[in-house]
Amino acid sequence: MSTIQRIALVLTIIGAINWGLIGFFQFDLVAAIFGGQGAALSRIIYGLVGIAGLINLGLLFIPSEQHEREIEPRTTR
């Protein structure tokens, strides 16, 4: 997994947590931290999370054998 994909995955997880908070508690953490949903910084964060989701969409198309080889631990001698 490349660095860009790892960053995108972290942003996607942040977005998922935020959506969970909105769904269960009607609390938008991003808006609370960055000054409301209409604030420029909040909109940038929402945009980055959306782009991250699109980047992670490519992970669905990696064959499972290739994915398993990528996550195998490397042994040292």
N, CA, C and O atoms as a Tripos MOL2 file, in Angstrom:
@<TRIPOS>MOLECULE
protein
  308   307    77     0     0
PROTEIN
NO_CHARGES

@<TRIPOS>ATOM
      1 N           0.8560   -1.1710    0.0000 N.3       1 MET1
      2 CA          0.0000    0.0000    0.0000 C.3       1 MET1
      3 C           0.9030    1.2350    0.0000 C.2       1 MET1
      4 O           1.8230    1.3480    0.8110 O.2       1 MET1
      5 N           0.6320    2.1310   -0.8970 N.am      2 SER2
      6 CA          1.4650    3.3270   -1.0140 C.3       2 SER2
      7 C           1.1250    4.3310    0.0890 C.2       2 SER2
      8 O           0.1130    4.2030    0.7770 O.2       2 SER2
      9 N           1.9800    5.3130    0.2370 N.am      3 THR3
     10 CA          1.7810    6.3500    1.2500 C.3       3 THR3
     11 C           0.4830    7.1210    0.9970 C.2       3 THR3
     12 O          -0.2580    7.4310    1.9300 O.2       3 THR3
     13 N           0.2190    7.4260   -0.2740 N.am      4 ILE4
     14 CA         -1.0160    8.1430   -0.6210 C.3       4 ILE4
     15 C          -2.2310    7.3200   -0.2180 C.2       4 ILE4
     16 O          -3.2000    7.8610    0.3130 O.2       4 ILE4
     17 N          -2.1850    6.0180   -0.4670 N.am      5 GLN5
     18 CA         -3.3070    5.1580   -0.0990 C.3       5 GLN5
     19 C          -3.4750    5.0890    1.4160 C.2       5 GLN5
     20 O          -4.6020    5.0450    1.9110 O.2       5 GLN5
     21 N          -2.3800    5.0800    2.1480 N.am      6 ARG6
     22 CA         -2.4690    5.0620    3.6160 C.3       6 ARG6
     23 C          -3.0870    6.3540    4.1470 C.2       6 ARG6
     24 O          -3.9290    6.3230    5.0440 O.2       6 ARG6
     25 N          -2.6690    7.4820    3.5930 N.am      7 ILE7
     26 CA         -3.2450    8.7710    3.9990 C.3       7 ILE7
     27 C          -4.7250    8.8060    3.6510 C.2       7 ILE7
     28 O          -5.5500    9.2560    4.4460 O.2       7 ILE7
     29 N          -5.0520    8.3270    2.4580 N.am      8 ALA8
     30 CA         -6.4510    8.2900    2.0350 C.3       8 ALA8
     31 C          -7.2710    7.3890    2.9500 C.2       8 ALA8
     32 O          -8.4160    7.7100    3.2710 O.2       8 ALA8
     33 N          -6.6980    6.2680    3.3720 N.am      9 LEU9
     34 CA         -7.4090    5.3590    4.2670 C.3       9 LEU9
     35 C          -7.6650    6.0220    5.6220 C.2       9 LEU9
     36 O          -8.7540    5.8840    6.1810 O.2       9 LEU9
     37 N          -6.6850    6.7290    6.1470 N.am     10 VAL10
     38 CA         -6.8640    7.4390    7.4250 C.3      10 VAL10
     39 C          -7.9670    8.5000    7.2890 C.2      10 VAL10
     40 O          -8.8260    8.6190    8.1630 O.2      10 VAL10
     41 N          -7.9420    9.2600    6.2020 N.am     11 LEU11
     42 CA         -8.9800   10.2750    5.9900 C.3      11 LEU11
     43 C         -10.3610    9.6370    5.8350 C.2      11 LEU11
     44 O         -11.3540   10.1820    6.3160 O.2      11 LEU11
     45 N         -10.4260    8.4970    5.1730 N.am     12 THR12
     46 CA        -11.6940    7.8000    5.0110 C.3      12 THR12
     47 C         -12.2140    7.3110    6.3620 C.2      12 THR12
     48 O         -13.4150    7.3770    6.6230 O.2      12 THR12
     49 N         -11.3250    6.8260    7.2140 N.am     13 ILE13
     50 CA        -11.7260    6.3860    8.5510 C.3      13 ILE13
     51 C         -12.2350    7.5730    9.3690 C.2      13 ILE13
     52 O         -13.2370    7.4620   10.0750 O.2      13 ILE13
     53 N         -11.5420    8.7070    9.2720 N.am     14 ILE14
     54 CA        -12.0030    9.9220    9.9650 C.3      14 ILE14
     55 C         -13.3980   10.3030    9.4840 C.2      14 ILE14
     56 O         -14.2680   10.6470   10.2840 O.2      14 ILE14
     57 N         -13.6020   10.2400    8.1740 N.am     15 GLY15
     58 CA        -14.9220   10.5510    7.6170 C.3      15 GLY15
     59 C         -15.9910    9.5860    8.1070 C.2      15 GLY15
     60 O         -17.1140    9.9920    8.4060 O.2      15 GLY15
     61 N         -15.6380    8.3050    8.1880 N.am     16 ALA16
     62 CA        -16.6020    7.3080    8.6610 C.3      16 ALA16
     63 C         -16.9630    7.5490   10.1260 C.2      16 ALA16
     64 O         -18.1250    7.4270   10.5130 O.2      16 ALA16
     65 N         -15.9740    7.8870   10.9270 N.am     17 ILE17
     66 CA        -16.2460    8.1900   12.3410 C.3      17 ILE17
     67 C         -17.1420    9.4190   12.4460 C.2      17 ILE17
     68 O         -18.0780    9.4440   13.2440 O.2      17 ILE17
     69 N         -16.8550   10.4310   11.6440 N.am     18 ASN18
     70 CA        -17.6740   11.6430   11.6550 C.3      18 ASN18
     71 C         -19.1180   11.3280   11.2590 C.2      18 ASN18
     72 O         -20.0550   11.8140   11.8920 O.2      18 ASN18
     73 N         -19.2990   10.5100   10.2080 N.am     19 TRP19
     74 CA        -20.6530   10.1320    9.7920 C.3      19 TRP19
     75 C         -21.3440    9.3100   10.8760 C.2      19 TRP19
     76 O         -22.5510    9.4510   11.0740 O.2      19 TRP19
     77 N         -20.6100    8.4630   11.5730 N.am     20 GLY20
     78 CA        -21.1980    7.7140   12.6810 C.3      20 GLY20
     79 C         -21.6760    8.6310   13.7900 C.2      20 GLY20
     80 O         -22.7570    8.4420   14.3480 O.2      20 GLY20
     81 N         -20.8570    9.6300   14.1040 N.am     21 LEU21
     82 CA        -21.2650   10.6050   15.1280 C.3      21 LEU21
     83 C         -22.5050   11.3810   14.6930 C.2      21 LEU21
     84 O         -23.3940   11.6460   15.5020 O.2      21 LEU21
     85 N         -22.5590   11.7410   13.4170 N.am     22 ILE22
     86 CA        -23.7340   12.4540   12.9030 C.3      22 ILE22
     87 C         -24.9650   11.5540   12.9850 C.2      22 ILE22
     88 O         -26.0320   11.9900   13.4170 O.2      22 ILE22
     89 N         -24.8110   10.2980   12.5690 N.am     23 GLY23
     90 CA        -25.9450    9.3770   12.5470 C.3      23 GLY23
     91 C         -26.4720    9.0210   13.9280 C.2      23 GLY23
     92 O         -27.6840    8.9730   14.1380 O.2      23 GLY23
     93 N         -25.5740    8.7730   14.8660 N.am     24 PHE24
     94 CA        -26.0070    8.3330   16.1870 C.3      24 PHE24
     95 C         -26.2980    9.4760   17.1530 C.2      24 PHE24
     96 O         -27.1960    9.3650   17.9880 O.2      24 PHE24
     97 N         -25.5580   10.5600   17.0510 N.am     25 PHE25
     98 CA        -25.6580   11.6220   18.0540 C.3      25 PHE25
     99 C         -25.9740   13.0020   17.4810 C.2      25 PHE25
    100 O         -26.0380   13.9760   18.2300 O.2      25 PHE25
    101 N         -26.1710   13.1010   16.1710 N.am     26 GLN26
    102 CA        -26.4050   14.3790   15.4980 C.3      26 GLN26
    103 C         -25.3250   15.3970   15.8650 C.2      26 GLN26
    104 O         -25.6120   16.5660   16.1200 O.2      26 GLN26
    105 N         -24.0740   14.9240   15.8850 N.am     27 PHE27
    106 CA        -22.9340   15.7740   16.2240 C.3      27 PHE27
    107 C         -21.8990   15.6790   15.1140 C.2      27 PHE27
    108 O         -21.3620   14.6040   14.8460 O.2      27 PHE27
    109 N         -21.6240   16.8030   14.4750 N.am     28 ASP28
    110 CA        -20.6420   16.8580   13.3900 C.3      28 ASP28
    111 C         -19.3130   17.3280   13.9800 C.2      28 ASP28
    112 O         -19.1200   18.5180   14.2290 O.2      28 ASP28
    113 N         -18.4050   16.3860   14.1990 N.am     29 LEU29
    114 CA        -17.1260   16.6930   14.8360 C.3      29 LEU29
    115 C         -16.2830   17.6490   14.0020 C.2      29 LEU29
    116 O         -15.6710   18.5680   14.5460 O.2      29 LEU29
    117 N         -16.2440   17.4420   12.6910 N.am     30 VAL30
    118 CA        -15.4540   18.3170   11.8070 C.3      30 VAL30
    119 C         -15.9750   19.7470   11.8990 C.2      30 VAL30
    120 O         -15.1930   20.6900   12.0160 O.2      30 VAL30
    121 N         -17.2810   19.9060   11.8470 N.am     31 ALA31
    122 CA        -17.8700   21.2500   11.9430 C.3      31 ALA31
    123 C         -17.5950   21.8710   13.3080 C.2      31 ALA31
    124 O         -17.3300   23.0690   13.4070 O.2      31 ALA31
    125 N         -17.6570   21.0630   14.3520 N.am     32 ALA32
    126 CA        -17.4100   21.5800   15.7020 C.3      32 ALA32
    127 C         -15.9700   22.0480   15.8620 C.2      32 ALA32
    128 O         -15.7170   23.0590   16.5170 O.2      32 ALA32
    129 N         -15.0260   21.3240   15.2690 N.am     33 ILE33
    130 CA        -13.6140   21.6800   15.4130 C.3      33 ILE33
    131 C         -13.2400   22.8630   14.5380 C.2      33 ILE33
    132 O         -12.4990   23.7470   14.9670 O.2      33 ILE33
    133 N         -13.7530   22.8830   13.3000 N.am     34 PHE34
    134 CA        -13.2780   23.8520   12.3190 C.3      34 PHE34
    135 C         -14.2410   24.9980   12.0280 C.2      34 PHE34
    136 O         -14.0590   25.6940   11.0290 O.2      34 PHE34
    137 N         -15.2520   25.2220   12.8550 N.am     35 GLY35
    138 CA        -16.0550   26.4260   12.7430 C.3      35 GLY35
    139 C         -17.3450   26.3120   11.9660 C.2      35 GLY35
    140 O         -17.7620   27.2940   11.3520 O.2      35 GLY35
    141 N         -17.9880   25.1870   11.9610 N.am     36 GLY36
    142 CA        -19.2730   25.0220   11.2930 C.3      36 GLY36
    143 C         -19.1320   24.4180    9.9070 C.2      36 GLY36
    144 O         -18.0490   24.4090    9.3220 O.2      36 GLY36
    145 N         -20.2540   23.9090    9.3900 N.am     37 GLN37
    146 CA        -20.2300   23.2330    8.0970 C.3      37 GLN37
    147 C         -19.8970   24.1650    6.9500 C.2      37 GLN37
    148 O         -19.3380   23.7230    5.9460 O.2      37 GLN37
    149 N         -20.2180   25.4220    7.0670 N.am     38 GLY38
    150 CA        -19.9740   26.3640    5.9820 C.3      38 GLY38
    151 C         -18.5870   26.9920    6.0080 C.2      38 GLY38
    152 O         -18.2110   27.6890    5.0660 O.2      38 GLY38
    153 N         -17.8260   26.7570    7.0630 N.am     39 ALA39
    154 CA        -16.4910   27.3450    7.1710 C.3      39 ALA39
    155 C         -15.5740   26.7590    6.1070 C.2      39 ALA39
    156 O         -15.6810   25.5870    5.7450 O.2      39 ALA39
    157 N         -14.6780   27.5930    5.6190 N.am     40 ALA40
    158 CA        -13.7870   27.1750    4.5310 C.3      40 ALA40
    159 C         -12.9550   25.9560    4.9170 C.2      40 ALA40
    160 O         -12.7970   25.0400    4.1110 O.2      40 ALA40
    161 N         -12.4250   25.9320    6.1290 N.am     41 LEU41
    162 CA        -11.5900   24.8090    6.5540 C.3      41 LEU41
    163 C         -12.4000   23.5180    6.6510 C.2      41 LEU41
    164 O         -11.9080   22.4490    6.2890 O.2      41 LEU41
    165 N         -13.6270   23.6110    7.1340 N.am     42 SER42
    166 CA        -14.4960   22.4320    7.1890 C.3      42 SER42
    167 C         -14.7650   21.9020    5.7950 C.2      42 SER42
    168 O         -14.7230   20.6920    5.5710 O.2      42 SER42
    169 N         -15.0380   22.7840    4.8660 N.am     43 ARG43
    170 CA        -15.3150   22.3570    3.4910 C.3      43 ARG43
    171 C         -14.0920   21.7190    2.8520 C.2      43 ARG43
    172 O         -14.2220   20.7940    2.0490 O.2      43 ARG43
    173 N         -12.9000   22.2050    3.2010 N.am     44 ILE44
    174 CA        -11.6600   21.5890    2.6960 C.3      44 ILE44
    175 C         -11.5260   20.1780    3.2520 C.2      44 ILE44
    176 O         -11.1910   19.2500    2.5160 O.2      44 ILE44
    177 N         -11.7860   20.0090    4.5480 N.am     45 ILE45
    178 CA        -11.7100   18.6820    5.1710 C.3      45 ILE45
    179 C         -12.7170   17.7410    4.5230 C.2      45 ILE45
    180 O         -12.3760   16.6060    4.1920 O.2      45 ILE45
    181 N         -13.9540   18.1990    4.3370 N.am     46 TYR46
    182 CA        -14.9720   17.3600    3.6880 C.3      46 TYR46
    183 C         -14.5210   16.9700    2.2780 C.2      46 TYR46
    184 O         -14.6940   15.8250    1.8580 O.2      46 TYR46
    185 N         -13.9500   17.9160    1.5640 N.am     47 GLY47
    186 CA        -13.4640   17.6330    0.2080 C.3      47 GLY47
    187 C         -12.3370   16.6190    0.2060 C.2      47 GLY47
    188 O         -12.3140   15.7160   -0.6300 O.2      47 GLY47
    189 N         -11.3910   16.7610    1.1420 N.am     48 LEU48
    190 CA        -10.2770   15.8000    1.2380 C.3      48 LEU48
    191 C         -10.7780   14.4000    1.5730 C.2      48 LEU48
    192 O         -10.2710   13.4140    1.0390 O.2      48 LEU48
    193 N         -11.7620   14.3090    2.4480 N.am     49 VAL49
    194 CA        -12.3280   13.0030    2.8010 C.3      49 VAL49
    195 C         -13.0130   12.3840    1.5830 C.2      49 VAL49
    196 O         -12.9100   11.1780    1.3560 O.2      49 VAL49
    197 N         -13.7080   13.2040    0.8060 N.am     50 GLY50
    198 CA        -14.3460   12.7070   -0.4130 C.3      50 GLY50
    199 C         -13.3340   12.2020   -1.4240 C.2      50 GLY50
    200 O         -13.5290   11.1420   -2.0200 O.2      50 GLY50
    201 N         -12.2650   12.9390   -1.6230 N.am     51 ILE51
    202 CA        -11.1990   12.5160   -2.5420 C.3      51 ILE51
    203 C         -10.5560   11.2300   -2.0340 C.2      51 ILE51
    204 O         -10.2460   10.3300   -2.8160 O.2      51 ILE51
    205 N         -10.3580   11.1500   -0.7190 N.am     52 ALA52
    206 CA         -9.7730    9.9410   -0.1290 C.3      52 ALA52
    207 C         -10.6560    8.7310   -0.3980 C.2      52 ALA52
    208 O         -10.1500    7.6420   -0.6700 O.2      52 ALA52
    209 N         -11.9560    8.9110   -0.3240 N.am     53 GLY53
    210 CA        -12.8730    7.8140   -0.6280 C.3      53 GLY53
    211 C         -12.7270    7.3460   -2.0630 C.2      53 GLY53
    212 O         -12.7660    6.1470   -2.3380 O.2      53 GLY53
    213 N         -12.5590    8.2860   -2.9750 N.am     54 LEU54
    214 CA        -12.3650    7.9230   -4.3820 C.3      54 LEU54
    215 C         -11.0440    7.1860   -4.5920 C.2      54 LEU54
    216 O         -10.9780    6.2360   -5.3730 O.2      54 LEU54
    217 N         -10.0030    7.6190   -3.9040 N.am     55 ILE55
    218 CA         -8.7090    6.9320   -4.0070 C.3      55 ILE55
    219 C          -8.8340    5.5030   -3.4860 C.2      55 ILE55
    220 O          -8.3040    4.5690   -4.0880 O.2      55 ILE55
    221 N          -9.5350    5.3380   -2.3650 N.am     56 ASN56
    222 CA         -9.6910    4.0080   -1.7750 C.3      56 ASN56
    223 C         -10.6050    3.1080   -2.5880 C.2      56 ASN56
    224 O         -10.6020    1.8910   -2.3990 O.2      56 ASN56
    225 N         -11.3750    3.6790   -3.4760 N.am     57 LEU57
    226 CA        -12.2170    2.8810   -4.3580 C.3      57 LEU57
    227 C         -11.3760    1.9000   -5.1630 C.2      57 LEU57
    228 O         -11.8290    0.7970   -5.4700 O.2      57 LEU57
    229 N         -10.1630    2.2930   -5.5010 N.am     58 GLY58
    230 CA         -9.2630    1.4180   -6.2420 C.3      58 GLY58
    231 C          -8.8710    0.1700   -5.4800 C.2      58 GLY58
    232 O          -8.5070   -0.8330   -6.0940 O.2      58 GLY58
    233 N          -8.9360    0.2060   -4.1490 N.am     59 LEU59
    234 CA         -8.5920   -0.9660   -3.3420 C.3      59 LEU59
    235 C          -9.5670   -2.1180   -3.5680 C.2      59 LEU59
    236 O          -9.2220   -3.2780   -3.3390 O.2      59 LEU59
    237 N         -10.7760   -1.8060   -4.0160 N.am     60 LEU60
    238 CA        -11.7550   -2.8500   -4.2770 C.3      60 LEU60
    239 C         -11.3610   -3.7390   -5.4500 C.2      60 LEU60
    240 O         -11.8150   -4.8790   -5.5520 O.2      60 LEU60
    241 N         -10.5210   -3.2180   -6.3290 N.am     61 PHE61
    242 CA        -10.1990   -3.9300   -7.5550 C.3      61 PHE61
    243 C          -8.8490   -4.6200   -7.5140 C.2      61 PHE61
    244 O          -8.4030   -5.1560   -8.5290 O.2      61 PHE61
    245 N          -8.1810   -4.6200   -6.3530 N.am     62 ILE62
    246 CA         -6.9220   -5.3510   -6.2120 C.3      62 ILE62
    247 C          -7.2700   -6.8230   -5.9970 C.2      62 ILE62
    248 O          -8.0340   -7.1400   -5.0840 O.2      62 ILE62
    249 N          -6.7320   -7.7250   -6.8080 N.am     63 PRO63
    250 CA         -7.0220   -9.1490   -6.5980 C.3      63 PRO63
    251 C          -6.6120   -9.5770   -5.1920 C.2      63 PRO63
    252 O          -5.6060   -9.1030   -4.6650 O.2      63 PRO63
    253 N          -7.3830  -10.4640   -4.5910 N.am     64 SER64
    254 CA         -7.1310  -10.8480   -3.2080 C.3      64 SER64
    255 C          -5.7660  -11.4990   -3.0270 C.2      64 SER64
    256 O          -5.1460  -11.3250   -1.9780 O.2      64 SER64
    257 N          -5.2690  -12.2550   -4.0350 N.am     65 GLU65
    258 CA         -3.9490  -12.8670   -3.9040 C.3      65 GLU65
    259 C          -2.8630  -11.8100   -3.8060 C.2      65 GLU65
    260 O          -1.9390  -11.9370   -3.0020 O.2      65 GLU65
    261 N          -2.9690  -10.7710   -4.6170 N.am     66 GLN66
    262 CA         -1.9750   -9.7020   -4.5870 C.3      66 GLN66
    263 C          -2.0480   -8.9700   -3.2560 C.2      66 GLN66
    264 O          -1.0150   -8.6180   -2.6890 O.2      66 GLN66
    265 N          -3.2440   -8.7390   -2.7550 N.am     67 HIS67
    266 CA         -3.4230   -8.0340   -1.4970 C.3      67 HIS67
    267 C          -2.8260   -8.8500   -0.3490 C.2      67 HIS67
    268 O          -2.1910   -8.2880    0.5430 O.2      67 HIS67
    269 N          -3.0240  -10.1650   -0.3650 N.am     68 GLU68
    270 CA         -2.4790  -11.0070    0.6960 C.3      68 GLU68
    271 C          -0.9580  -11.0050    0.6700 C.2      68 GLU68
    272 O          -0.3260  -11.0290    1.7260 O.2      68 GLU68
    273 N          -0.3540  -10.9750   -0.5220 N.am     69 ARG69
    274 CA          1.1000  -10.9370   -0.6130 C.3      69 ARG69
    275 C           1.6400   -9.6170   -0.0740 C.2      69 ARG69
    276 O           2.7230   -9.5870    0.5120 O.2      69 ARG69
    277 N           0.9090   -8.5370   -0.2630 N.am     70 GLU70
    278 CA          1.3660   -7.2260    0.2070 C.3      70 GLU70
    279 C           1.3720   -7.1360    1.7260 C.2      70 GLU70
    280 O           2.1970   -6.4170    2.2900 O.2      70 GLU70
    281 N           0.4740   -7.8470    2.4030 N.am     71 ILE71
    282 CA          0.3900   -7.6950    3.8490 C.3      71 ILE71
    283 C           1.1300   -8.7930    4.6020 C.2      71 ILE71
    284 O           1.1250   -8.7940    5.8330 O.2      71 ILE71
    285 N           1.7710   -9.7350    3.8930 N.am     72 GLU72
    286 CA          2.5450  -10.7540    4.5780 C.3      72 GLU72
    287 C           3.7180  -10.1050    5.3060 C.2      72 GLU72
    288 O           4.3960   -9.2450    4.7440 O.2      72 GLU72
    289 N           3.9610  -10.5080    6.5450 N.am     73 PRO73
    290 CA          5.1090   -9.9250    7.2760 C.3      73 PRO73
    291 C           6.4230  -10.3990    6.6570 C.2      73 PRO73
    292 O           6.5470  -11.5440    6.2230 O.2      73 PRO73
    293 N           7.3710   -9.5150    6.6290 N.am     74 ARG74
    294 CA          8.6970   -9.8590    6.1140 C.3      74 ARG74
    295 C           9.5170  -10.4690    7.2380 C.2      74 ARG74
    296 O           9.5420   -9.9640    8.3610 O.2      74 ARG74
    297 N          10.1760  -11.5500    6.9160 N.am     75 THR75
    298 CA         11.0140  -12.1840    7.9230 C.3      75 THR75
    299 C          12.4450  -11.7100    7.7840 C.2      75 THR75
    300 O          12.9370  -11.5000    6.6750 O.2      75 THR75
    301 N          13.1060  -11.5440    8.9060 N.am     76 THR76
    302 CA         14.5120  -11.1400    8.8840 C.3      76 THR76
    303 C          15.3580  -12.3050    9.3750 C.2      76 THR76
    304 O          14.9160  -13.1310   10.1730 O.2      76 THR76
    305 N          16.5400  -12.3430    8.8930 N.am     77 ARG77
    306 CA         17.4190  -13.4540    9.2790 C.3      77 ARG77
    307 C          18.4750  -12.9890   10.2330 C.2      77 ARG77
    308 O          19.3070  -13.7840   10.6680 O.2      77 ARG77
@<TRIPOS>BOND
     1     1     2 1
     2     2     3 1
     3     3     4 2
     4     3     5 am
     5     5     6 1
     6     6     7 1
     7     7     8 2
     8     7     9 am
     9     9    10 1
    10    10    11 1
    11    11    12 2
    12    11    13 am
    13    13    14 1
    14    14    15 1
    15    15    16 2
    16    15    17 am
    17    17    18 1
    18    18    19 1
    19    19    20 2
    20    19    21 am
    21    21    22 1
    22    22    23 1
    23    23    24 2
    24    23    25 am
    25    25    26 1
    26    26    27 1
    27    27    28 2
    28    27    29 am
    29    29    30 1
    30    30    31 1
    31    31    32 2
    32    31    33 am
    33    33    34 1
    34    34    35 1
    35    35    36 2
    36    35    37 am
    37    37    38 1
    38    38    39 1
    39    39    40 2
    40    39    41 am
    41    41    42 1
    42    42    43 1
    43    43    44 2
    44    43    45 am
    45    45    46 1
    46    46    47 1
    47    47    48 2
    48    47    49 am
    49    49    50 1
    50    50    51 1
    51    51    52 2
    52    51    53 am
    53    53    54 1
    54    54    55 1
    55    55    56 2
    56    55    57 am
    57    57    58 1
    58    58    59 1
    59    59    60 2
    60    59    61 am
    61    61    62 1
    62    62    63 1
    63    63    64 2
    64    63    65 am
    65    65    66 1
    66    66    67 1
    67    67    68 2
    68    67    69 am
    69    69    70 1
    70    70    71 1
    71    71    72 2
    72    71    73 am
    73    73    74 1
    74    74    75 1
    75    75    76 2
    76    75    77 am
    77    77    78 1
    78    78    79 1
    79    79    80 2
    80    79    81 am
    81    81    82 1
    82    82    83 1
    83    83    84 2
    84    83    85 am
    85    85    86 1
    86    86    87 1
    87    87    88 2
    88    87    89 am
    89    89    90 1
    90    90    91 1
    91    91    92 2
    92    91    93 am
    93    93    94 1
    94    94    95 1
    95    95    96 2
    96    95    97 am
    97    97    98 1
    98    98    99 1
    99    99   100 2
   100    99   101 am
   101   101   102 1
   102   102   103 1
   103   103   104 2
   104   103   105 am
   105   105   106 1
   106   106   107 1
   107   107   108 2
   108   107   109 am
   109   109   110 1
   110   110   111 1
   111   111   112 2
   112   111   113 am
   113   113   114 1
   114   114   115 1
   115   115   116 2
   116   115   117 am
   117   117   118 1
   118   118   119 1
   119   119   120 2
   120   119   121 am
   121   121   122 1
   122   122   123 1
   123   123   124 2
   124   123   125 am
   125   125   126 1
   126   126   127 1
   127   127   128 2
   128   127   129 am
   129   129   130 1
   130   130   131 1
   131   131   132 2
   132   131   133 am
   133   133   134 1
   134   134   135 1
   135   135   136 2
   136   135   137 am
   137   137   138 1
   138   138   139 1
   139   139   140 2
   140   139   141 am
   141   141   142 1
   142   142   143 1
   143   143   144 2
   144   143   145 am
   145   145   146 1
   146   146   147 1
   147   147   148 2
   148   147   149 am
   149   149   150 1
   150   150   151 1
   151   151   152 2
   152   151   153 am
   153   153   154 1
   154   154   155 1
   155   155   156 2
   156   155   157 am
   157   157   158 1
   158   158   159 1
   159   159   160 2
   160   159   161 am
   161   161   162 1
   162   162   163 1
   163   163   164 2
   164   163   165 am
   165   165   166 1
   166   166   167 1
   167   167   168 2
   168   167   169 am
   169   169   170 1
   170   170   171 1
   171   171   172 2
   172   171   173 am
   173   173   174 1
   174   174   175 1
   175   175   176 2
   176   175   177 am
   177   177   178 1
   178   178   179 1
   179   179   180 2
   180   179   181 am
   181   181   182 1
   182   182   183 1
   183   183   184 2
   184   183   185 am
   185   185   186 1
   186   186   187 1
   187   187   188 2
   188   187   189 am
   189   189   190 1
   190   190   191 1
   191   191   192 2
   192   191   193 am
   193   193   194 1
   194   194   195 1
   195   195   196 2
   196   195   197 am
   197   197   198 1
   198   198   199 1
   199   199   200 2
   200   199   201 am
   201   201   202 1
   202   202   203 1
   203   203   204 2
   204   203   205 am
   205   205   206 1
   206   206   207 1
   207   207   208 2
   208   207   209 am
   209   209   210 1
   210   210   211 1
   211   211   212 2
   212   211   213 am
   213   213   214 1
   214   214   215 1
   215   215   216 2
   216   215   217 am
   217   217   218 1
   218   218   219 1
   219   219   220 2
   220   219   221 am
   221   221   222 1
   222   222   223 1
   223   223   224 2
   224   223   225 am
   225   225   226 1
   226   226   227 1
   227   227   228 2
   228   227   229 am
   229   229   230 1
   230   230   231 1
   231   231   232 2
   232   231   233 am
   233   233   234 1
   234   234   235 1
   235   235   236 2
   236   235   237 am
   237   237   238 1
   238   238   239 1
   239   239   240 2
   240   239   241 am
   241   241   242 1
   242   242   243 1
   243   243   244 2
   244   243   245 am
   245   245   246 1
   246   246   247 1
   247   247   248 2
   248   247   249 am
   249   249   250 1
   250   250   251 1
   251   251   252 2
   252   251   253 am
   253   253   254 1
   254   254   255 1
   255   255   256 2
   256   255   257 am
   257   257   258 1
   258   258   259 1
   259   259   260 2
   260   259   261 am
   261   261   262 1
   262   262   263 1
   263   263   264 2
   264   263   265 am
   265   265   266 1
   266   266   267 1
   267   267   268 2
   268   267   269 am
   269   269   270 1
   270   270   271 1
   271   271   272 2
   272   271   273 am
   273   273   274 1
   274   274   275 1
   275   275   276 2
   276   275   277 am
   277   277   278 1
   278   278   279 1
   279   279   280 2
   280   279   281 am
   281   281   282 1
   282   282   283 1
   283   283   284 2
   284   283   285 am
   285   285   286 1
   286   286   287 1
   287   287   288 2
   288   287   289 am
   289   289   290 1
   290   290   291 1
   291   291   292 2
   292   291   293 am
   293   293   294 1
   294   294   295 1
   295   295   296 2
   296   295   297 am
   297   297   298 1
   298   298   299 1
   299   299   300 2
   300   299   301 am
   301   301   302 1
   302   302   303 1
   303   303   304 2
   304   303   305 am
   305   305   306 1
   306   306   307 1
   307   307   308 2
@<TRIPOS>SUBSTRUCTURE
     1 MET1         2 RESIDUE 1 A MET
     2 SER2         6 RESIDUE 1 A SER
     3 THR3        10 RESIDUE 1 A THR
     4 ILE4        14 RESIDUE 1 A ILE
     5 GLN5        18 RESIDUE 1 A GLN
     6 ARG6        22 RESIDUE 1 A ARG
     7 ILE7        26 RESIDUE 1 A ILE
     8 ALA8        30 RESIDUE 1 A ALA
     9 LEU9        34 RESIDUE 1 A LEU
    10 VAL10       38 RESIDUE 1 A VAL
    11 LEU11       42 RESIDUE 1 A LEU
    12 THR12       46 RESIDUE 1 A THR
    13 ILE13       50 RESIDUE 1 A ILE
    14 ILE14       54 RESIDUE 1 A ILE
    15 GLY15       58 RESIDUE 1 A GLY
    16 ALA16       62 RESIDUE 1 A ALA
    17 ILE17       66 RESIDUE 1 A ILE
    18 ASN18       70 RESIDUE 1 A ASN
    19 TRP19       74 RESIDUE 1 A TRP
    20 GLY20       78 RESIDUE 1 A GLY
    21 LEU21       82 RESIDUE 1 A LEU
    22 ILE22       86 RESIDUE 1 A ILE
    23 GLY23       90 RESIDUE 1 A GLY
    24 PHE24       94 RESIDUE 1 A PHE
    25 PHE25       98 RESIDUE 1 A PHE
    26 GLN26      102 RESIDUE 1 A GLN
    27 PHE27      106 RESIDUE 1 A PHE
    28 ASP28      110 RESIDUE 1 A ASP
    29 LEU29      114 RESIDUE 1 A LEU
    30 VAL30      118 RESIDUE 1 A VAL
    31 ALA31      122 RESIDUE 1 A ALA
    32 ALA32      126 RESIDUE 1 A ALA
    33 ILE33      130 RESIDUE 1 A ILE
    34 PHE34      134 RESIDUE 1 A PHE
    35 GLY35      138 RESIDUE 1 A GLY
    36 GLY36      142 RESIDUE 1 A GLY
    37 GLN37      146 RESIDUE 1 A GLN
    38 GLY38      150 RESIDUE 1 A GLY
    39 ALA39      154 RESIDUE 1 A ALA
    40 ALA40      158 RESIDUE 1 A ALA
    41 LEU41      162 RESIDUE 1 A LEU
    42 SER42      166 RESIDUE 1 A SER
    43 ARG43      170 RESIDUE 1 A ARG
    44 ILE44      174 RESIDUE 1 A ILE
    45 ILE45      178 RESIDUE 1 A ILE
    46 TYR46      182 RESIDUE 1 A TYR
    47 GLY47      186 RESIDUE 1 A GLY
    48 LEU48      190 RESIDUE 1 A LEU
    49 VAL49      194 RESIDUE 1 A VAL
    50 GLY50      198 RESIDUE 1 A GLY
    51 ILE51      202 RESIDUE 1 A ILE
    52 ALA52      206 RESIDUE 1 A ALA
    53 GLY53      210 RESIDUE 1 A GLY
    54 LEU54      214 RESIDUE 1 A LEU
    55 ILE55      218 RESIDUE 1 A ILE
    56 ASN56      222 RESIDUE 1 A ASN
    57 LEU57      226 RESIDUE 1 A LEU
    58 GLY58      230 RESIDUE 1 A GLY
    59 LEU59      234 RESIDUE 1 A LEU
    60 LEU60      238 RESIDUE 1 A LEU
    61 PHE61      242 RESIDUE 1 A PHE
    62 ILE62      246 RESIDUE 1 A ILE
    63 PRO63      250 RESIDUE 1 A PRO
    64 SER64      254 RESIDUE 1 A SER
    65 GLU65      258 RESIDUE 1 A GLU
    66 GLN66      262 RESIDUE 1 A GLN
    67 HIS67      266 RESIDUE 1 A HIS
    68 GLU68      270 RESIDUE 1 A GLU
    69 ARG69      274 RESIDUE 1 A ARG
    70 GLU70      278 RESIDUE 1 A GLU
    71 ILE71      282 RESIDUE 1 A ILE
    72 GLU72      286 RESIDUE 1 A GLU
    73 PRO73      290 RESIDUE 1 A PRO
    74 ARG74      294 RESIDUE 1 A ARG
    75 THR75      298 RESIDUE 1 A THR
    76 THR76      302 RESIDUE 1 A THR
    77 ARG77      306 RESIDUE 1 A ARG
